[in-house]
Amino acid sequence: MKEYKSILPEFYLGKRESTIKKAKITCSKDAADYIRNFYHDDIGIYESFFMLIMNRANNTVGYVKISQGGIAGTVVDISIVAKYAVESLASGIIIAHNHPSGNTLPSSNDLNLTKKIKEALSLFGIGLLDHVILSSESYYSLADEGQI
């Protein structure tokens, strides 16, 4: 059998400095207020999906923008969510996205995605602490509503 030698790409979780300070998240309002820092005037224009990385003491460790879409949705790849959660050694994560329409009620797709992410992360012992849906005026917490 012939042995093949090739160079494999090396993947890593890159870090950049941010002006956003670390914080302790104790409730869904804390999470929503903190995550609003990632949005600008675009919160009412198109959907974006973010992940907040937490340690065991519920302090923020980092965040990542998972996807950006159009006015009616964005595509979220669960394997990318899991990649960042595992590589950052997260104890838990909070996921969040916005609804430009202003209606913060979760769609069936939102609920299905939340369930799949929770199941995927449970394989690694990482908790899905909340899924927050934001609008420019309000927010909805799936954890507060017993939907996680």
KOLBA-854175 format. One record per atom (N, C-alpha, C, O): residue number from 1; atom name; y, z, x. Coordinates in nm, 2 decimals, m for minus. Layout:
% residues N
   resi   name    north       up     east
    NUM     CA        Y        Z        X
...
% end
This chain:
% residues 148
   resi   name    north       up     east
      1      N    m0.12     0.00     0.08
      1     CA     0.00     0.00     0.00
      1      C     0.12     0.00     0.09
      1      O     0.13     0.08     0.18
      2      N     0.22    m0.09     0.06
      2     CA     0.34    m0.10     0.14
      2      C     0.43     0.01     0.10
      2      O     0.46     0.04    m0.02
      3      N     0.49     0.07     0.20
      3     CA     0.59     0.18     0.18
      3      C     0.73     0.12     0.18
      3      O     0.77     0.05     0.27
      4      N     0.81     0.15     0.07
      4     CA     0.94     0.10     0.06
      4      C     1.04     0.21     0.10
      4      O     1.03     0.32     0.06
      5      N     1.14     0.17     0.18
      5     CA     1.24     0.26     0.22
      5      C     1.37     0.21     0.17
      5      O     1.41     0.09     0.19
      6      N     1.44     0.29     0.09
      6     CA     1.57     0.25     0.04
      6      C     1.66     0.37     0.04
      6      O     1.62     0.48     0.04
      7      N     1.78     0.34     0.02
      7     CA     1.88     0.45     0.01
      7      C     1.91     0.47    m0.13
      7      O     1.93     0.38    m0.21
      8      N     1.90     0.60    m0.17
      8     CA     1.92     0.64    m0.31
      8      C     2.06     0.69    m0.33
      8      O     2.11     0.76    m0.23
      9      N     2.12     0.67    m0.44
      9     CA     2.25     0.72    m0.46
      9      C     2.24     0.88    m0.48
      9      O     2.15     0.93    m0.53
     10      N     2.34     0.94    m0.44
     10     CA     2.35     1.09    m0.45
     10      C     2.45     1.12    m0.56
     10      O     2.57     1.07    m0.56
     11      N     2.41     1.20    m0.66
     11     CA     2.50     1.23    m0.77
     11      C     2.54     1.38    m0.75
     11      O     2.47     1.46    m0.71
     12      N     2.66     1.41    m0.79
     12     CA     2.71     1.54    m0.79
     12      C     2.82     1.56    m0.89
     12      O     2.88     1.47    m0.94
     13      N     2.85     1.69    m0.92
     13     CA     2.95     1.72    m1.02
     13      C     3.08     1.74    m0.94
     13      O     3.10     1.84    m0.87
     14      N     3.17     1.64    m0.95
     14     CA     3.29     1.65    m0.88
     14      C     3.39     1.75    m0.94
     14      O     3.38     1.77    m1.06
     15      N     3.47     1.80    m0.86
     15     CA     3.57     1.90    m0.91
     15      C     3.71     1.85    m0.87
     15      O     3.73     1.80    m0.76
     16      N     3.80     1.87    m0.96
     16     CA     3.94     1.85    m0.93
     16      C     4.02     1.97    m0.98
     16      O     3.99     2.04    m1.07
     17      N     4.13     1.99    m0.91
     17     CA     4.22     2.10    m0.95
     17      C     4.29     2.06    m1.08
     17      O     4.32     1.95    m1.10
     18      N     4.32     2.16    m1.16
     18     CA     4.38     2.14    m1.29
     18      C     4.49     2.24    m1.30
     18      O     4.49     2.35    m1.24
     19      N     4.59     2.21    m1.38
     19     CA     4.70     2.30    m1.41
     19      C     4.66     2.40    m1.52
     19      O     4.74     2.49    m1.55
     20      N     4.55     2.37    m1.58
     20     CA     4.50     2.46    m1.69
     20      C     4.44     2.58    m1.63
     20      O     4.34     2.57    m1.55
     21      N     4.48     2.70    m1.67
     21     CA     4.43     2.82    m1.61
     21      C     4.30     2.86    m1.68
     21      O     4.28     2.83    m1.79
     22      N     4.22     2.94    m1.61
     22     CA     4.10     3.00    m1.66
     22      C     4.14     3.10    m1.77
     22      O     4.24     3.16    m1.76
     23      N     4.04     3.12    m1.87
     23     CA     4.07     3.22    m1.97
     23      C     3.94     3.28    m2.02
     23      O     3.83     3.22    m2.00
     24      N     3.96     3.39    m2.09
     24     CA     3.84     3.45    m2.16
     24      C     3.85     3.41    m2.31
     24      O     3.95     3.42    m2.37
     25      N     3.74     3.36    m2.36
     25     CA     3.73     3.31    m2.49
     25      C     3.65     3.41    m2.57
     25      O     3.53     3.44    m2.55
     26      N     3.72     3.47    m2.67
     26     CA     3.65     3.58    m2.75
     26      C     3.63     3.54    m2.90
     26      O     3.55     3.61    m2.97
     27      N     3.69     3.43    m2.94
     27     CA     3.67     3.39    m3.08
     27      C     3.71     3.24    m3.09
     27      O     3.75     3.18    m3.00
     28      N     3.68     3.18    m3.21
     28     CA     3.70     3.04    m3.23
     28      C     3.85     3.00    m3.21
     28      O     3.88     2.89    m3.17
     29      N     3.94     3.09    m3.25
     29     CA     4.08     3.06    m3.24
     29      C     4.12     3.05    m3.09
     29      O     4.20     2.96    m3.06
     30      N     4.06     3.14    m3.01
     30     CA     4.09     3.13    m2.86
     30      C     4.04     2.99    m2.81
     30      O     4.11     2.93    m2.74
     31      N     3.92     2.95    m2.86
     31     CA     3.86     2.83    m2.81
     31      C     3.95     2.71    m2.86
     31      O     3.98     2.62    m2.78
     32      N     3.99     2.71    m2.98
     32     CA     4.07     2.60    m3.03
     32      C     4.21     2.59    m2.96
     32      O     4.25     2.48    m2.92
     33      N     4.27     2.71    m2.94
     33     CA     4.40     2.71    m2.87
     33      C     4.39     2.66    m2.73
     33      O     4.47     2.59    m2.68
     34      N     4.28     2.70    m2.66
     34     CA     4.26     2.66    m2.52
     34      C     4.23     2.51    m2.51
     34      O     4.29     2.44    m2.43
     35      N     4.14     2.46    m2.60
     35     CA     4.10     2.32    m2.60
     35      C     4.22     2.23    m2.63
     35      O     4.23     2.11    m2.58
     36      N     4.32     2.28    m2.71
     36     CA     4.44     2.19    m2.74
     36      C     4.51     2.15    m2.61
     36      O     4.58     2.05    m2.61
     37      N     4.49     2.23    m2.50
     37     CA     4.55     2.20    m2.37
     37      C     4.51     2.06    m2.32
     37      O     4.58     2.00    m2.24
     38      N     4.39     2.02    m2.36
     38     CA     4.33     1.89    m2.31
     38      C     4.39     1.77    m2.39
     38      O     4.38     1.66    m2.34
     39      N     4.45     1.79    m2.50
     39     CA     4.50     1.69    m2.59
     39      C     4.66     1.68    m2.57
     39      O     4.72     1.78    m2.53
     40      N     4.71     1.56    m2.59
     40     CA     4.85     1.55    m2.59
     40      C     4.89     1.48    m2.72
     40      O     4.85     1.53    m2.83
     41      N     4.97     1.39    m2.72
     41     CA     5.01     1.32    m2.85
     41      C     4.90     1.24    m2.91
     41      O     4.91     1.19    m3.02
     42      N     4.79     1.22    m2.83
     42     CA     4.68     1.14    m2.88
     42      C     4.58     1.21    m2.98
     42      O     4.49     1.15    m3.03
     43      N     4.61     1.34    m3.01
     43     CA     4.52     1.41    m3.10
     43      C     4.52     1.35    m3.24
     43      O     4.42     1.36    m3.31
     44      N     4.62     1.28    m3.28
     44     CA     4.63     1.22    m3.41
     44      C     4.60     1.07    m3.40
     44      O     4.62     1.00    m3.50
     45      N     4.56     1.02    m3.28
     45     CA     4.55     0.87    m3.27
     45      C     4.40     0.83    m3.26
     45      O     4.36     0.74    m3.33
     46      N     4.33     0.89    m3.17
     46     CA     4.19     0.85    m3.15
     46      C     4.10     0.98    m3.11
     46      O     4.16     1.08    m3.07
     47      N     3.97     0.97    m3.14
     47     CA     3.88     1.08    m3.11
     47      C     3.85     1.09    m2.97
     47      O     3.82     0.99    m2.90
     48      N     3.85     1.22    m2.92
     48     CA     3.80     1.25    m2.78
     48      C     3.71     1.37    m2.79
     48      O     3.73     1.46    m2.88
     49      N     3.61     1.37    m2.71
     49     CA     3.51     1.48    m2.71
     49      C     3.51     1.55    m2.58
     49      O     3.50     1.49    m2.47
     50      N     3.53     1.68    m2.58
     50     CA     3.54     1.77    m2.46
     50      C     3.43     1.87    m2.46
     50      O     3.37     1.91    m2.57
     51      N     3.40     1.92    m2.34
     51     CA     3.30     2.03    m2.33
     51      C     3.37     2.14    m2.24
     51      O     3.42     2.11    m2.13
     52      N     3.37     2.26    m2.29
     52     CA     3.42     2.37    m2.22
     52      C     3.30     2.45    m2.16
     52      O     3.21     2.49    m2.23
     53      N     3.30     2.47    m2.03
     53     CA     3.19     2.53    m1.96
     53      C     3.22     2.68    m1.94
     53      O     3.33     2.72    m1.89
     54      N     3.13     2.76    m1.98
     54     CA     3.15     2.91    m1.99
     54      C     3.05     2.98    m1.90
     54      O     2.94     2.94    m1.87
     55      N     3.09     3.10    m1.85
     55     CA     3.00     3.19    m1.78
     55      C     2.95     3.29    m1.87
     55      O     2.99     3.29    m1.99
     56      N     2.86     3.38    m1.83
     56     CA     2.80     3.48    m1.91
     56      C     2.90     3.58    m1.97
     56      O     2.88     3.64    m2.08
     57      N     3.02     3.60    m1.91
     57     CA     3.12     3.69    m1.96
     57      C     3.22     3.62    m2.06
     57      O     3.33     3.67    m2.09
     58      N     3.19     3.49    m2.10
     58     CA     3.27     3.41    m2.18
     58      C     3.40     3.38    m2.12
     58      O     3.51     3.36    m2.19
     59      N     3.41     3.36    m1.99
     59     CA     3.52     3.31    m1.92
     59      C     3.50     3.17    m1.89
     59      O     3.39     3.12    m1.87
     60      N     3.61     3.09    m1.90
     60     CA     3.60     2.95    m1.88
     60      C     3.57     2.93    m1.73
     60      O     3.63     2.99    m1.64
     61      N     3.49     2.83    m1.70
     61     CA     3.46     2.79    m1.56
     61      C     3.51     2.66    m1.53
     61      O     3.55     2.63    m1.42
     62      N     3.51     2.57    m1.64
     62     CA     3.56     2.44    m1.62
     62      C     3.56     2.36    m1.75
     62      O     3.52     2.42    m1.86
     63      N     3.60     2.24    m1.75
     63     CA     3.59     2.15    m1.87
     63      C     3.57     2.01    m1.82
     63      O     3.59     1.97    m1.71
     64      N     3.52     1.93    m1.92
     64     CA     3.50     1.79    m1.89
     64      C     3.52     1.71    m2.02
     64      O     3.48     1.75    m2.13
     65      N     3.59     1.59    m2.00
     65     CA     3.60     1.50    m2.11
     65      C     3.47     1.41    m2.11
     65      O     3.45     1.34    m2.02
     66      N     3.40     1.42    m2.22
     66     CA     3.27     1.35    m2.23
     66      C     3.29     1.21    m2.28
     66      O     3.23     1.12    m2.23
     67      N     3.38     1.19    m2.38
     67     CA     3.40     1.06    m2.43
     67      C     3.54     1.04    m2.50
     67      O     3.60     1.14    m2.54
     68      N     3.58     0.92    m2.51
     68     CA     3.70     0.89    m2.59
     68      C     3.67     0.76    m2.67
     68      O     3.61     0.67    m2.62
     69      N     3.70     0.77    m2.80
     69     CA     3.67     0.66    m2.89
     69      C     3.78     0.60    m2.96
     69      O     3.89     0.58    m2.90
     70      N     3.76     0.56    m3.08
     70     CA     3.86     0.50    m3.17
     70      C     3.91     0.60    m3.27
     70      O     3.90     0.72    m3.26
     71      N     3.97     0.54    m3.38
     71     CA     4.03     0.63    m3.48
     71      C     3.93     0.69    m3.57
     71      O     3.96     0.79    m3.64
     72      N     3.81     0.64    m3.57
     72     CA     3.70     0.69    m3.66
     72      C     3.58     0.75    m3.60
     72      O     3.49     0.79    m3.66
     73      N     3.58     0.76    m3.46
     73     CA     3.47     0.82    m3.40
     73      C     3.46     0.79    m3.25
     73      O     3.54     0.72    m3.19
     74      N     3.37     0.87    m3.18
     74     CA     3.35     0.85    m3.04
     74      C     3.20     0.87    m3.02
     74      O     3.14     0.95    m3.09
     75      N     3.15     0.80    m2.92
     75     CA     3.01     0.81    m2.88
     75      C     2.98     0.92    m2.78
     75      O     3.05     0.93    m2.68
     76      N     2.89     1.01    m2.81
     76     CA     2.86     1.12    m2.72
     76      C     2.72     1.11    m2.67
     76      O     2.62     1.10    m2.76
     77      N     2.70     1.10    m2.54
     77     CA     2.56     1.09    m2.48
     77      C     2.52     1.23    m2.45
     77      O     2.58     1.30    m2.36
     78      N     2.41     1.28    m2.52
     78     CA     2.37     1.41    m2.50
     78      C     2.32     1.44    m2.35
     78      O     2.33     1.55    m2.30
     79      N     2.27     1.34    m2.29
     79     CA     2.22     1.36    m2.15
     79      C     2.34     1.38    m2.06
     79      O     2.33     1.45    m1.96
     80      N     2.46     1.33    m2.09
     80     CA     2.58     1.36    m2.01
     80      C     2.62     1.50    m2.03
     80      O     2.66     1.57    m1.94
     81      N     2.62     1.55    m2.15
     81     CA     2.65     1.69    m2.18
     81      C     2.56     1.78    m2.11
     81      O     2.61     1.88    m2.04
     82      N     2.43     1.75    m2.11
     82     CA     2.33     1.83    m2.04
     82      C     2.35     1.83    m1.89
     82      O     2.34     1.93    m1.82
     83      N     2.38     1.72    m1.84
     83     CA     2.41     1.70    m1.69
     83      C     2.52     1.80    m1.65
     83      O     2.50     1.87    m1.55
     84      N     2.63     1.79    m1.71
     84     CA     2.74     1.88    m1.67
     84      C     2.71     2.03    m1.69
     84      O     2.75     2.11    m1.61
     85      N     2.64     2.06    m1.80
     85     CA     2.61     2.20    m1.83
     85      C     2.51     2.25    m1.72
     85      O     2.53     2.36    m1.67
     86      N     2.41     2.18    m1.69
     86     CA     2.31     2.22    m1.59
     86      C     2.37     2.22    m1.45
     86      O     2.35     2.32    m1.38
     87      N     2.44     2.12    m1.41
     87     CA     2.49     2.11    m1.27
     87      C     2.60     2.22    m1.25
     87      O     2.62     2.26    m1.13
     88      N     2.67     2.26    m1.35
     88     CA     2.77     2.37    m1.33
     88      C     2.72     2.51    m1.35
     88      O     2.79     2.60    m1.34
     89      N     2.58     2.52    m1.38
     89     CA     2.52     2.64    m1.40
     89      C     2.58     2.72    m1.51
     89      O     2.60     2.84    m1.50
     90      N     2.62     2.65    m1.62
     90     CA     2.68     2.72    m1.73
     90      C     2.58     2.81    m1.80
     90      O     2.46     2.79    m1.81
     91      N     2.64     2.92    m1.85
     91     CA     2.56     3.01    m1.93
     91      C     2.57     2.97    m2.08
     91      O     2.48     2.99    m2.16
     92      N     2.68     2.91    m2.11
     92     CA     2.71     2.86    m2.24
     92      C     2.81     2.75    m2.24
     92      O     2.89     2.74    m2.14
     93      N     2.82     2.68    m2.35
     93     CA     2.93     2.58    m2.36
     93      C     2.99     2.58    m2.50
     93      O     2.92     2.62    m2.59
     94      N     3.11     2.53    m2.51
     94     CA     3.17     2.51    m2.63
     94      C     3.21     2.36    m2.63
     94      O     3.27     2.31    m2.54
     95      N     3.17     2.29    m2.74
     95     CA     3.20     2.15    m2.75
     95      C     3.31     2.13    m2.85
     95      O     3.33     2.22    m2.94
     96      N     3.39     2.03    m2.84
     96     CA     3.50     2.01    m2.93
     96      C     3.54     1.86    m2.93
     96      O     3.53     1.79    m2.84
     97      N     3.58     1.83    m3.05
     97     CA     3.64     1.69    m3.07
     97      C     3.75     1.70    m3.18
     97      O     3.76     1.80    m3.25
     98      N     3.83     1.60    m3.18
     98     CA     3.93     1.59    m3.28
     98      C     3.90     1.49    m3.39
     98      O     3.83     1.39    m3.37
     99      N     3.96     1.51    m3.51
     99     CA     3.96     1.42    m3.62
     99      C     4.11     1.37    m3.64
     99      O     4.19     1.45    m3.70
    100      N     4.14     1.25    m3.60
    100     CA     4.28     1.20    m3.62
    100      C     4.32     1.20    m3.76
    100      O     4.44     1.20    m3.79
    101      N     4.23     1.19    m3.85
    101     CA     4.26     1.19    m4.00
    101      C     4.33     1.32    m4.04
    101      O     4.40     1.32    m4.15
    102      N     4.30     1.43    m3.97
    102     CA     4.35     1.56    m4.01
    102      C     4.25     1.64    m4.09
    102      O     4.27     1.76    m4.11
    103      N     4.15     1.58    m4.14
    103     CA     4.04     1.64    m4.21
    103      C     3.94     1.70    m4.11
    103      O     3.87     1.63    m4.03
    104      N     3.94     1.83    m4.10
    104     CA     3.86     1.90    m3.99
    104      C     3.71     1.93    m4.04
    104      O     3.63     1.98    m3.96
    105      N     3.68     1.90    m4.16
    105     CA     3.54     1.92    m4.21
    105      C     3.44     1.83    m4.12
    105      O     3.47     1.71    m4.10
    106      N     3.33     1.89    m4.08
    106     CA     3.23     1.81    m4.00
    106      C     3.16     1.70    m4.09
    106      O     3.13     1.73    m4.20
    107      N     3.14     1.59    m4.03
    107     CA     3.06     1.48    m4.09
    107      C     2.92     1.51    m4.07
    107      O     2.88     1.60    m3.99
    108      N     2.83     1.44    m4.14
    108     CA     2.69     1.46    m4.11
    108      C     2.65     1.42    m3.97
    108      O     2.56     1.48    m3.91
    109      N     2.72     1.32    m3.91
    109     CA     2.70     1.29    m3.77
    109      C     2.74     1.40    m3.68
    109      O     2.67     1.43    m3.58
    110      N     2.85     1.47    m3.71
    110     CA     2.89     1.59    m3.63
    110      C     2.79     1.70    m3.63
    110      O     2.75     1.75    m3.53
    111      N     2.73     1.72    m3.75
    111     CA     2.63     1.83    m3.77
    111      C     2.50     1.79    m3.69
    111      O     2.44     1.87    m3.63
    112      N     2.46     1.66    m3.70
    112     CA     2.34     1.61    m3.64
    112      C     2.36     1.62    m3.48
    112      O     2.26     1.66    m3.41
    113      N     2.47     1.58    m3.43
    113     CA     2.50     1.58    m3.29
    113      C     2.50     1.73    m3.24
    113      O     2.44     1.76    m3.13
    114      N     2.55     1.82    m3.31
    114     CA     2.56     1.96    m3.28
    114      C     2.41     2.01    m3.26
    114      O     2.38     2.08    m3.17
    115      N     2.33     1.98    m3.36
    115     CA     2.19     2.03    m3.36
    115      C     2.12     1.97    m3.24
    115      O     2.04     2.04    m3.17
    116      N     2.14     1.84    m3.21
    116     CA     2.07     1.78    m3.09
    116      C     2.11     1.84    m2.96
    116      O     2.03     1.86    m2.87
    117      N     2.24     1.87    m2.95
    117     CA     2.29     1.93    m2.82
    117      C     2.24     2.07    m2.81
    117      O     2.20     2.11    m2.70
    118      N     2.24     2.14    m2.92
    118     CA     2.19     2.28    m2.91
    118      C     2.04     2.28    m2.87
    118      O     2.00     2.36    m2.78
    119      N     1.96     2.19    m2.92
    119     CA     1.82     2.18    m2.89
    119      C     1.80     2.14    m2.74
    119      O     1.72     2.20    m2.67
    120      N     1.88     2.04    m2.70
    120     CA     1.86     2.00    m2.56
    120      C     1.90     2.11    m2.46
    120      O     1.83     2.13    m2.36
    121      N     2.01     2.18    m2.49
    121     CA     2.05     2.28    m2.39
    121      C     1.96     2.40    m2.39
    121      O     1.95     2.47    m2.29
    122      N     1.89     2.43    m2.51
    122     CA     1.80     2.54    m2.51
    122      C     1.69     2.53    m2.41
    122      O     1.63     2.63    m2.37
    123      N     1.65     2.40    m2.38
    123     CA     1.55     2.38    m2.28
    123      C     1.58     2.44    m2.14
    123      O     1.50     2.47    m2.06
    124      N     1.71     2.45    m2.12
    124     CA     1.76     2.50    m1.99
    124      C     1.82     2.65    m2.00
    124      O     1.87     2.70    m1.90
    125      N     1.80     2.71    m2.12
    125     CA     1.85     2.84    m2.14
    125      C     2.01     2.85    m2.15
    125      O     2.07     2.95    m2.12
    126      N     2.07     2.74    m2.19
    126     CA     2.21     2.73    m2.20
    126      C     2.25     2.74    m2.35
    126      O     2.19     2.66    m2.43
    127      N     2.34     2.83    m2.39
    127     CA     2.37     2.84    m2.53
    127      C     2.49     2.75    m2.57
    127      O     2.58     2.73    m2.49
    128      N     2.47     2.70    m2.69
    128     CA     2.58     2.62    m2.75
    128      C     2.66     2.73    m2.83
    128      O     2.61     2.77    m2.94
    129      N     2.78     2.77    m2.78
    129     CA     2.85     2.88    m2.84
    129      C     2.93     2.84    m2.97
    129      O     2.94     2.92    m3.06
    130      N     2.98     2.72    m2.97
    130     CA     3.06     2.67    m3.08
    130      C     3.08     2.52    m3.07
    130      O     3.07     2.46    m2.96
    131      N     3.11     2.46    m3.18
    131     CA     3.16     2.32    m3.19
    131      C     3.28     2.33    m3.27
    131      O     3.28     2.36    m3.39
    132      N     3.40     2.30    m3.21
    132     CA     3.53     2.31    m3.27
    132      C     3.58     2.17    m3.30
    132      O     3.58     2.08    m3.22
    133      N     3.62     2.15    m3.43
    133     CA     3.68     2.02    m3.47
    133      C     3.83     2.05    m3.49
    133      O     3.87     2.14    m3.57
    134      N     3.91     1.97    m3.42
    134     CA     4.06     1.99    m3.42
    134      C     4.13     1.88    m3.49
    134      O     4.08     1.77    m3.50
    135      N     4.24     1.92    m3.55
    135     CA     4.34     1.82    m3.60
    135      C     4.47     1.87    m3.54
    135      O     4.47     1.97    m3.47
    136      N     4.57     1.79    m3.56
    136     CA     4.70     1.84    m3.50
    136      C     4.75     1.97    m3.56
    136      O     4.84     2.03    m3.50
    137      N     4.70     2.00    m3.68
    137     CA     4.75     2.12    m3.75
    137      C     4.65     2.24    m3.76
    137      O     4.69     2.35    m3.77
    138      N     4.52     2.21    m3.75
    138     CA     4.42     2.31    m3.78
    138      C     4.30     2.29    m3.70
    138      O     4.29     2.20    m3.61
    139      N     4.20     2.37    m3.73
    139     CA     4.07     2.36    m3.66
    139      C     3.96     2.41    m3.75
    139      O     3.98     2.48    m3.85
    140      N     3.83     2.37    m3.72
    140     CA     3.71     2.41    m3.79
    140      C     3.61     2.45    m3.69
    140      O     3.59     2.38    m3.60
    141      N     3.55     2.57    m3.71
    141     CA     3.45     2.62    m3.61
    141      C     3.32     2.62    m3.68
    141      O     3.30     2.69    m3.78
    142      N     3.22     2.54    m3.63
    142     CA     3.09     2.54    m3.68
    142      C     3.02     2.68    m3.67
    142      O     2.94     2.71    m3.75
    143      N     3.05     2.75    m3.56
    143     CA     2.99     2.88    m3.54
    143      C     3.04     2.98    m3.65
    143      O     2.96     3.05    m3.71
    144      N     3.17     2.97    m3.68
    144     CA     3.23     3.06    m3.78
    144      C     3.17     3.04    m3.92
    144      O     3.16     3.13    m4.00
    145      N     3.13     2.91    m3.94
    145     CA     3.08     2.87    m4.07
    145      C     2.92     2.88    m4.07
    145      O     2.86     2.84    m4.17
    146      N     2.86     2.93    m3.97
    146     CA     2.72     2.95    m3.97
    146      C     2.64     2.82    m3.95
    146      O     2.52     2.81    m4.00
    147      N     2.70     2.72    m3.89
    147     CA     2.64     2.59    m3.88
    147      C     2.58     2.56    m3.74
    147      O     2.55     2.44    m3.71
    148      N     2.58     2.66    m3.66
    148     CA     2.52     2.64    m3.53
    148      C     2.40     2.74    m3.52
    148      O     2.33     2.74    m3.42
% end
